[in-house]
Amino acid sequence: SSPKPFSFKFRPQAITRLSPTSPQSKTPKPHNKAGVIIIGAGLAGLAAATRLNSETIPFLLLESSDAVGGRVRTDIVDGFLLDRGFQIFITAYPEAQKLLDYNALNLQQFYAGAKVYYNGQFHTVADPLRHFSDSLMSLTNPIGSFLDKVLIALTRIRVLSKSDGEILTANEVSTIDLLRNIGFSDSMIGRFFRPFFGGIFFDKELETSSRLFDFIFKCLALGNNTLPAKGIGEIPNKLASKLPANSILLNTKAVSVDLDESNSPIVRLENGEILASELGVIVAVEEPEADKLLAGRRKQGNIKPARSTVCLYFSADRSGTPVQDPVIFLNGSGHGIVNNMFFVTDVAPSYGPPGKVLISVSLIGLFEDMSDDDLTAEVVRELSGWFGGSTVGSWKHLRTYRIRFAQPNQCPPTDLMKDPRFRSGMYLCGDYLTSATFDGALVSGRKAVEALLKDRALTRV
């Protein structure tokens, strides 16, 4: 094959870094040059770096925190793996299939369905193509009518007949309006769709775009719900591990992106250092953060309030758990603050020490008017109604995560195919430009680089 038209040697380790205490003039000159500068090592930034690396284009990836991943992180607490908030990886995500080595992630599967708590007991909702006998038994349960179950099958056929591009650009309504238009009963919507898709979108009212519902529904039909054995943070870790040594700078906070006298983009760091980019800057942070970096120069309507969530983790002895199913439990009762929960170590035993059980409980919203202690007490009280007071009373609270920005708000009207170009030499990526999913973040990173390459004519198209 013919050689790529663009290539030059660049060693990030050769960059001289100023210490924060070094004396600086009022208008320091850019003294460090990089090929492309990417700000933010979440999934979008890592996908952008991966694409640049595949073209052997030099880059520097700046991350303000102590590790890659952005919102996709896993902490180790008392020997347990705690994902920062409820996150599930769907194997049918199309971009993820191209970028990730699923074998290396050692994905652990959920049951294809859910157990819904309603009227004091649990009712199974099962995927008939994967759990036929379970789904037969569930035909008569109170989670929706027989017609509802037929409509689910018809919805599956409808979304599978469309390409992802058709789904993400189709006419849209809110998810709740779509479900009502299809003909789902109020009981099916309230007892299954609200807690299930509400938990995926962090949106109990189901105001999220029908485009996103159809995309997720299609991925669920084609793939499995899983967790990587080493935690959800293993996904960004694996992407980062394939990038050149020293191409990622952690604990390096960018505070602004500007143009220098020659109209080339420069990045100012918190320590006063300035980095100049020879090819372009890709801003791969959450939307509110991107606006700060770009000093509010983005043209936009009102940013809708972000989706928030609270996730509480508990540990228990194996004897202190009532079930051993790798299934998600949904609150279909219409009451209480718990939206969904599951016994994480029943899905992925590697999330906890031997003989111990990890329990994850998700709430929708931030509950800013309640203290962590009050929230924990309320969750314990509520789940005692599900599993029995003596059982839940023996659980030990491990940690509470309050995640203000869990996802961008994608109520209609949406544009899930936004142009990543911001201005000359500056590009944006992140799930707010595409779909609010792992896959959307990965797609946006690739698209930002493709726009940069096209503008610079650095690659054969």
Secondary structure, 3 states (H helix, E strand, C coil): CCCCCCCCCCCHHHCCCCCCCCCCCCCCCCCEEEEEEEECCEHHHHHHHHHHHHCCCCEEEECCCCCCECCCCEEEECCEEEECCCCCEECCCHHHHHHCCHHHHCEEECCCEEEEEECCEEEEEECCCCCHHHHHHHHHCCCCCHHHHHHHHHHHHHHHCCCHHHHHHCCCCEHHHHHHHHCCCHHHHHHHHHHHHHHHHCCCCCCCEHHHHHHHHHHHHHCCEEEECCCCCHHHHHHHHCCCCCCEECCCCEEEEEECCCCCEEEEECCCCEEEEEEEEEECCCHHHHHHHCCCCCCCCCCCCCEEEEEEEEEEEHHHCCCCCCCEEEECCCCCCCCEEEEHHHHCHHHCCCCEEEEEEEEECCCCCCCHHHHHHHHHHHHHHHHCHHHHHCCEEEEEEEEEEEECCCCCCCCCCCCCEEECCEEECCCCCCCCCHHHHHHHHHHHHHHHHHHHCCCCC
